[in-house]
């Protein structure tokens, strides 16, 4: 387990990448998928919010890879192609959730710009979903194995910068 005292997350919207950093040292890098509508903070926009955030709540510890979440609660289902055929329009939230809260009043905290109230997460998604290009509804999607590794490396309060 890595020391989490100086560990932070940097999400780069232009490169569709997430880095786990300790100081200036990159501990791990991942390809991600952010909001298909680009960057933005407004409620209902489908955009990924920018600025400084923290991990507010970690959800899913101990759940199996592919565990399905609805309303931030595990349903007991494990994602499969059969389940995907049953619910073709579902925005799949799988395996782990890092729920973010904004740290910048009037930018990503408070009112209609509030990241926490917008339910913006770093979360797993079906492995068939593309990474490296913006395709989400505003959240930061990751491969399931990657989100498990990231989840295990951070704690509540970890700083997250989205730029």
N, C-alpha and C positions, 0 to 999 in steps of 0.2 A: 504494500500500500504506500502510495506517495504521500509526502507531507502536504497537508492542505493549507497550511498557514499562509503561504505566498502563492498558492495555486490560483489561477484565474482562467477564464475562458474568453477567447476572442473569436467573434463570428465576423467574417468578411463577406459582405453581400455581393461584391463584385466578383470575387473568385469562388463563391459558394463553398467556402471552407470554414472549418472550425478548428481552432488550435487550443490545446490545453497547455498553458504556460506556467512556469515557475520563474518569477523574475522575468528576464528576457529570454530564457531558455525554453525552446519548444520541447515539451515532453511527448506530445502526440498530436498528430494532425488527421483530420477527417474530411471527407467530402460530404456536403450537406445539401439540402434543398430548402430554400426559404420561400417567402410569399410570391406567388405568380404575378401579383399586381405590384410588385416592387416594394420599396421602402416607404413607410408611413406609420403614423401613430394613431390615426383617428379610428374610433370604435366603428366596427362594421365595414372597414375598408378592405379587409383581406390582405393588408400589407404587413410586413415585418417591421416592428418598431426599432428605431435606432437609439443609441446612447448607452448610458450605464445602467445596469440592472444587477440584481442579486438573485441567486437561487432562493426562492422563498420556501418551497415545499418540495421534498423528494418523495415520489410515489412509485411503488412497485417493487421495492426491495424484496428479494426472495421469490418473486413471480417467475414462472418459466419464460424462456425466450418465446416470443410470439403471443404472449398473453394479451387479450383484447381488453381495452378500457373504454367504458362509456361513462361520461360524467365523472371522470377521474377515479372510477371504481372498476376493479377487475370483474369481468362478467363470468369468469370461469371457462370461457372459450379460449382456444388456441387458434390463431389465424391459420387458415388453409385456403386452397383454391376453391374448395366447395363452399366455404363460408363466404368468400369473396363473390361467388356467383349468386348466393342467396341475397346479398346486400351490395349490389353493384355501385351504389352511389354513396356509400359510407366513407367518411374521411377517417381512415384507420389510424387509431392511436394504440401503439403496441409496446409491450415489453417494459418500458420505464418512462417516467415523466419527470422532468425538472421544470417546475412551474416558476416562471420568472416574475419579479416585481421591479418596476421602474424606480430609479433613484433620483430622477430629475423632475422636480415640480414644473408643471406647465409644458413639459416635453413628453414624458412617458409615465408620469405619476399624477393622478388626480383627474377628475372630470371625465370627459370623453376620450382622453388620451392615455388612460391608465392601463398599463401592460397587464397587471394582475387581473383587473376586471375584464380585460379582453381575452383572458384565458390563453395567454401566449406561453407555449411550452417548448422545450427541447424534448423530442420524443422519438420513439421508434416507429417505423412504418413498414409496410410490406417490402420485402427485398426486391420485388419486381419494379418498384417505383424508382424513377431515375434520380440519381444524385448528380451534383455538379451543375444543376440548372434549377431556376426557381419554378416550383410546381405546387407549393403548399397553399393553404388558406391563410397564411400569416405566421404559423409556427415554424420552428426549425426542425426539419425531419432528418433522421439519421438511420443508417442500417442498424438492425437489431443488435448484432454483436458489438458494434461500435458504441451504441448508447449504453449498453451494459458496462463496457469498459470505462466510459466517461462517468457514468453514474457512480461506479465504485471508486472513482478517483476524486470526487468532489463531495462537499457537505453543504448543508443549509448555510446560506450566507456567502457562498462563493461568488465573487465578482464576475459579472458577464458583461463584456462590451460588444455591442453590435454596431458595426460601421460599414 
